C-alpha cells in the first residue's frame, strides 16, 4: 500500500472512529469500573481497530465492529470474567423547567444508587447486554454483531437480564434480604 493510500485509509478511519469515542469510553467504564483501565481499554481498541481497518468489510456495521473489539479486549484482559460493572452517569443532567424539591432530589438519588447497586450484582453477560441495549441504544442486530450471537439469543439474554434486574430492584425497594 502506498503512502497516499495509507493516509486516505487513516483519514477514513478517523472519520468513522472518532465520533464513537464517547460511547466506547462509556461502555469501557461500565465494564472495567475503573477510569484508568477504561482509558487503556479504549486506547487498545482504537489501536487494534486502526491496525485491522484495512480488513474491515465495507458496508458492514462499523459501530458494532468497534464495540466487538472493545468487548473482546476487555474479555481477554480478564481471567474468569470476574469483572463487575459500575454505573457511571453524566452528572450534567438536563435541568427541569421547575426546580425539584430537596425531597424529590433525595429520592431520585437514592433510586439511582439502588439501580447502580443492582446492576453491579448482575453477571457480566447480563450487564453488558443491558448496557448495549439501554445505554448505547443499539439495535438487536448491532448487539448480535458485537456479541457474535444470533438475534434470538440477544432477545432471550435481554429478557433474562431485565427480569434479573427487576427481581433485584424489587428486593432492594421492598427491603428484602439484600435490600436497604
N, C-alpha and C positions, 0 to 999 in steps of 0.2 A: 504494500500500500504506500502510495506516495505521501509526502508531507502535506500537500494541499488536501488530499483525501482524508488524512488523519485529522487535520484541523476542522474540516467540514463535519466529520463524524463527531468530534469533540463538541463543536458548537451545537449540533443537533441533539446530542446527549444532554448538554446543559439546558437547552430549551425545554426538553421533556422532563428532566430530573429536578431542576431547581424548584419548580412550583410545588413539588411533593415534599419538600424538606420538612415543613412544619408537621404534616401528617405523619411522616415516618418517625420524626423525633417524638411526637406524642405517643405513638404506638410503642416505640422503644422504651419510653419512660414507664408505660404501663407494664411492659414485660419485665424490664430489668429492676424497677423500683429504686433506681439509683441514677442520679443525674450524670455522673461521670461515666458510668457504664453505658448509659443510653447514648451519650455523645460518641463514645468509642464504637458502639454498635452501628450508629448512623454513618459514621465515617467509614467503617469497614464495608457497609452496604454500598455506599457510593463508589468506593474503590473497586469492589468486586463487579459492580454493575458497569462501570466505565471499562474495566478490562474485558468484560464479556459482551459489551454493547455491539460489537461488530457481528456477533452471532444472534442478536435479538431479532426475532421474526417480525418484520414489518406487518402491520395490520392486526397484531395481537395486542392485548391489553398491557400497556407499559406500566401503569399503576400497579396492577396485580403482580407483574413481574418484579417490580421493586419491593413490594411488600413480601413476596415469597423469599427474595434474597435476604431481607432483614430477618424474617422469621427463621429461616434456615440457619443464618449466622447466630441468632440467639440460641436456637436449639443445640447447635454444635458447641457453643460456648458453655453449655450447662451439662453437668453429668447427672443423669437420672431425672432431669426436668424438675428439680427441686425449687425452681423459682416461684416466687409469689409476685403478684402483680398489684401495684398500688394504683389508686385512682388520683390522677393529677388533673385539676381543673384550672382553667384560665380564671384567675382571680378578678379580672376586669370584666364583670358581668354587666349586661345591659341594665341601665337604671330604669326602673318603672316610672310611669308618669306621676304616681303619688308615692311618697316615701313610705316604706313599710314601717310598722311599729317595731319597737325593740323585741317584743314578744314574738312577733312573726319571724323576725330575723333569727332569733334564738332557735325556734322550732325548725326553720329551714336548715340552719347549720347542723343541728342535731340529726336531722333526717339525712343530710348529705354524708355525715360521718358514719351513720349506720349503714348506708349503702356502700360506702368505701370499705368498711369492715367486712360486710357480707361478700363483696367482690373478692377480697383477699383470701377468703375462706374457700372459694371455689377452686377446683382443679385448673391447671393451666389451660387445658383444652377448652374448658367452659369459658374461662375469662377471655381467651383470645378470640373466640367466635363472637362473644358479646361485644368486644371492643371493635372488631371489624364491621359488624353489622350496625350496632347502635351508635358508636362514637365516630367511626370513619365513614359510616353510611354507605358501605359497599353493597352492591347487589349480590344475590346468592351466587350468580355466575362468577363475579370477581372473587368472592370468598372461596369458591370451589377451586379457582385457579391458584390463589395464594396458598391454600392448604393442600392442594393436589389431591382432592377427593371429589366424588360425584356431587351434583347439586342436591340429590336426595339425602346424602349424608350431612350436608350443610344444614338442610332443613331439620333433620332429626336431632343433630347436635345442638342447634339453636333452640329447638323446643325443650330439650332436656336441660340446657343451661339456664333458660328463662325460668323453668319450673324449679330448678335447684335454687336459683336466686330468690324466687318468690317464697320458697319454704324457709330459707334463711332469714329473709326480711320479716316474715310473719312471726317467726320465733323471737326475733330481736324486738319488734314493735310490741309484741304481747308480753315481753319479759319472760320468755321461755327459758329453758336451761342455759342456752347460750345468750340470752337477751340481756339488755341493760335495764 
